């Protein structure tokens, strides 16, 4: 894995770009810019460069998005203190709001499982320890609290056989694994696979088709690949300090897209890393990923 190519992919930089997701049905990459309350979608040209791009601006901070299944299309976002539907034309409608009124918290990263339920976590704006939760937007539109002791809920994903769920708590510096039951969505047997010390923290993650876990290391200028047991397999250095998340996508699901941040970097640090905040593309990894799952519930 030495012949890979890393390059800035997006045309513009965001403040805190996050949550890349590849929608294989629509052949487009989705990602968000949290403090700017923006959600981006872009197709790819045959050469793999950004094609048509559309940006939606919400009225609240948005942590993650997922495509919505069904003829109506659109997207579901983890935004503000709950979940929001975004129609293809940009109109929005509030769905379940599990943290309604708790404006010191916001939704953060999230993704849909194979059954189409949308899992997303929260964090306090001041990163108060264990103030965050993990919620699950059910197929009937209700919301279930799954975990209550998280600091910065991040980077959720599932093994290819849907028997294990992975979750990063960036505040605790841990990559955690849970036994997972796809029919019910139940989780159990929580264990820590990896622990990172500050200033490094595990941020977003993706799971490839082989079952390995790719983690964007905030403050570590790299993406790491771990085995399901937590053994470090690969570290890919990036020319930016704050990778935030990653996802495989592209026409063959072989490009690793990595979102990054420029938020909090002073002038000198930005001078040294002028592409901070861009989405990067890494090719030549000889690894195939899995597309994101859509939300399959009531809207």
Beta strands, then each sheet from edge to edge (+ up, - down):
strand 1: 5-8
strand 2: 17-23
strand 3: 28-33
strand 4: 38-44
strand 5: 50-57
strand 6: 62-67
strand 7: 75-79
strand 8: 82-86
strand 9: 92-94
strand 10: 105-112
strand 11: 118-124
strand 12: 132-137
strand 13: 143-150
strand 14: 153-158
strand 15: 164-169
strand 16: 174-180
strand 17: 187-195
strand 18: 201-207
strand 19: 213-218
strand 20: 222-226
strand 21: 232-237
strand 22: 243-249
strand 23: 255-260
strand 24: 280-283
sheet 1: 1+ 24- 23+ 22-
sheet 2: 2+ 3- 4+ 5-
sheet 3: 6+ 7- 8+ 9-
sheet 4: 10+ 11- 12+ 13-
sheet 5: 14+ 15- 16+ 17-
sheet 6: 18+ 19- 20+ 21-
end
